[in-house]
Amino acid sequence: MSTENSAPPTARTTSERPSPTRRRRLFALLAVVAVLAYASDQVTKAVALATLSDGSPRPFIGDLIRFKLIGNPGAALSLGASNTWVMTGIALAVLVAIVVVARNLGSRAWALALGLLLGAALGNLTDRFVRPPGGGQGHVVDFIDYRWFIGNVADIWIVGAACLVVVLAMVGIGVDGLRDRDKRAAEASATDGGERSDD
């Protein structure tokens, strides 16, 4: 039996999608990670509000990292502090982007990264609407003082997700779980097969 038209064993055609069962598992993983990221962010913020409300810094890791409560109207490093609505709009755009990208989900690593981003974005967005002055202009609760900026747990998840995305991009793994080289091999195989059929 001839196998000259078959794709390499490690390659999938670019039109092939994960099975419905696998996709459900990946979406479930994304949802669980998002819930855990969101919960950890909101719980730690509640604890910070309850224990650091006097404004006094508390040492955590010597003089390197300490706890200090602030309300941040902007983004990290207090950027955009005078444009809180812009920060809210960016957070909403991030949520939409995550939902759109997740439609092609086929990778556990990407499910983890997107789940962390989703939970973190929802955590900070919640502050925009429930923290004073509210209405989308609320100040985000920040309390982890790195000396050159003050952040929160959501920021940690965002940085972690960004690092994971960079690694996935470097090794060539797409959101769909396919490696770039496998996509090229599958496309080349499909092209060769089409040319042979024309002959």
C-alpha angles and dihedrals in degrees: 000000000000118000099177093115096049122107120246113278094250095047130087124196113259090243094055115106131195115269116270090251093054092046091052090051092049092049089048090052091049091049094048092048090048092051092048092047091048094046094048090050096049095042093050091047090052090050091048092051090050098046106028101042093114089070095234116136119242122207115241109163101013111273092327099078128011139167118255124160121227137155109234116204092184139040130283113324086021090279113165092019091151093048104056093153089057089055090050091050091050091051091051090048090052090054091051091047092051091052092049094047092046090062087078095044114150104141132079091211091053090046088055093047094046091045091054091048092047095049093045094047091049090048095055092039090055088058090053090061105032103034121078128309085020128182094102092310099082120134117252114238109243122177112150105096113203090175093245095053139359120232143158140233092276088060089054091054091047092052091045092050091047091052090049091050090051091051092048090050091049093053091043101243113150129207088261090060095248122127117232092240091053091051091051091047092049092048091047091049091050091049092049091049091051092050092050092049090053089054 
